[in-house]
Structure formats: structure tokens, C-alpha cells
Amino acid sequence: MTIRIEKKVQDGVHIFEISGTLTDEADLVRHVRKALDGEVVGLVVDLHEVDMITSSGLADLVQIKARCNSLNLPMLLARPTAFVVGVLETTKLGGFFDVHEKLDAAIAAVKAG
């Protein structure tokens, strides 16, 4: 499946909606770096259309989370598919990321700080 990244901004929250297989080829880190150059309250990565995530895609998410942590910005995952949840649990990264089942809840959590 083709990788697609769509970015929206809602009240300073940058929302990256990803579909397809999340790999380093998605260049998500570059997209996020551009967002962090501007005025940003926090990030939400919406994973509801991700059918698979590779180790390099997972590494990109970890890198983005670490960068956001260093800037004191929240970075949350929203609506992960069952496959993504399984990968997070298997790799013990479920606790590293703040995961929300609903996009609105993730956006509200970012705004709340």
C-alpha cells in the first residue's frame, strides 16, 4: 500500500494522519521537523489507517517522541490499529507513548498539556 501522510492543524495541535505501511520511507521525521519549526502546541499521530509498521517506522515514532520530549511538547498516538497496538505491546513501547482510542481525546489531551 502507498504511504500517505496528511497534516492538519487544529488550535496549534499538529495532526499527522498516516495511511499504509509506516516505514522510514514515509519520511515522517522530516514532516514533523518542519512542524516543530513553527508555532506548535503538540503533536498527534493518527494511526487508524496504518496496516503495518516496520521496525524503522517504529524507530521514527520513538525519535519524534524523544524530540518532542526535549522540547517539552506532548506527542500522542491516536486510533492505532490492532496491528500497531500489537507491535507496541510486543516491543514494550506501549507505556512510552500516550495512546488514545479517539482522535478528539488525543487532541484534548495535547491542549490540556
C-alpha positions as CSV (number, residue, x, y, z in Angstrom):
1,M,0.0,0.0,0.0
2,T,1.2,3.5,-0.7
3,I,2.3,5.6,2.2
4,R,0.3,8.8,2.7
5,I,0.8,11.5,5.3
6,E,-1.8,14.3,5.7
7,K,-1.2,17.1,8.1
8,K,-3.8,19.2,9.7
9,V,-3.6,21.9,12.4
10,Q,-6.2,22.4,15.0
11,D,-5.7,25.1,17.6
12,G,-1.9,24.7,17.4
13,V,-2.0,20.9,17.5
14,H,-0.4,19.4,14.5
15,I,-2.2,16.2,13.5
16,F,-0.4,13.8,11.2
17,E,-2.8,11.2,9.6
18,I,-0.9,8.2,8.2
19,S,-2.2,5.5,6.0
20,G,-0.4,2.5,4.6
21,T,2.7,0.8,5.8
22,L,4.7,3.1,8.2
23,T,8.4,2.8,7.3
24,D,11.3,5.2,7.3
25,E,10.4,5.8,3.6
26,A,7.3,7.7,4.9
27,D,9.8,10.5,5.9
28,L,7.6,11.2,8.9
29,V,10.5,12.6,10.8
30,R,11.1,15.3,8.1
31,H,7.4,16.3,8.1
32,V,7.5,16.6,11.9
33,R,10.7,18.6,11.9
34,K,9.0,21.2,9.6
35,A,6.0,21.4,12.0
36,L,8.3,21.9,15.0
37,D,9.9,24.9,13.3
38,G,6.7,26.8,13.6
39,E,4.3,27.5,16.4
40,V,3.1,24.2,17.8
41,V,1.3,23.2,21.0
42,G,1.9,19.5,20.4
43,L,1.6,16.6,18.0
44,V,-0.9,13.8,17.4
45,V,0.0,10.9,15.1
46,D,-3.3,9.4,13.9
47,L,-2.6,5.7,13.0
48,H,-6.1,4.5,12.2
49,E,-5.2,3.6,8.6
50,V,-1.8,2.1,9.2
51,D,-2.0,-1.5,8.1
52,M,1.6,-2.3,9.1
53,I,4.6,-0.7,10.9
54,T,8.2,-1.8,10.4
55,S,11.0,-1.5,12.9
56,S,12.2,1.6,11.1
57,G,8.8,3.2,11.2
58,L,8.6,2.4,14.9
59,A,12.1,3.9,15.3
60,D,10.8,7.1,13.6
61,L,8.0,7.3,16.1
62,V,10.5,6.9,19.0
63,Q,12.7,9.6,17.5
64,I,9.8,12.0,17.2
65,K,8.6,11.3,20.7
66,A,12.2,11.9,22.1
67,R,12.4,15.2,20.1
68,C,9.1,16.4,21.4
69,N,10.1,15.4,25.0
70,S,13.3,17.5,24.6
71,L,11.1,20.5,23.6
72,N,8.5,19.9,26.4
73,L,5.9,19.2,23.8
74,P,3.3,16.5,24.1
75,M,3.3,13.8,21.3
76,L,0.4,11.4,21.3
77,L,-0.7,8.5,19.2
78,A,-4.4,8.2,18.2
79,R,-6.6,5.4,17.0
80,P,-3.9,2.8,16.4
81,T,-4.9,-0.3,14.5
82,A,-4.9,-3.7,16.2
83,F,-1.6,-4.4,14.4
84,V,0.1,-1.3,15.7
85,V,-1.2,-2.0,19.2
86,G,0.3,-5.5,19.0
87,V,3.6,-4.1,17.9
88,L,3.7,-1.5,20.7
89,E,2.8,-4.3,23.3
90,T,5.4,-6.7,21.9
91,T,8.1,-4.1,21.9
92,K,7.1,-2.9,25.4
93,L,6.7,0.6,23.9
94,G,3.0,0.9,24.9
95,G,4.0,2.7,28.1
96,F,6.4,5.0,26.3
97,F,3.7,6.5,24.1
98,D,0.5,8.1,25.3
99,V,-2.1,6.3,23.2
100,H,-5.7,7.4,22.7
101,E,-8.5,5.4,21.1
102,K,-10.2,8.6,19.8
103,L,-8.7,11.4,17.9
104,D,-10.7,14.1,19.8
105,A,-9.5,12.7,23.1
106,A,-5.9,12.9,21.9
107,I,-6.3,16.5,20.7
108,A,-7.9,17.5,24.0
109,A,-5.1,15.8,25.9
110,V,-2.5,17.8,24.0
111,K,-4.3,21.0,24.6
112,A,-4.5,20.2,28.3
113,G,-0.7,19.8,28.4
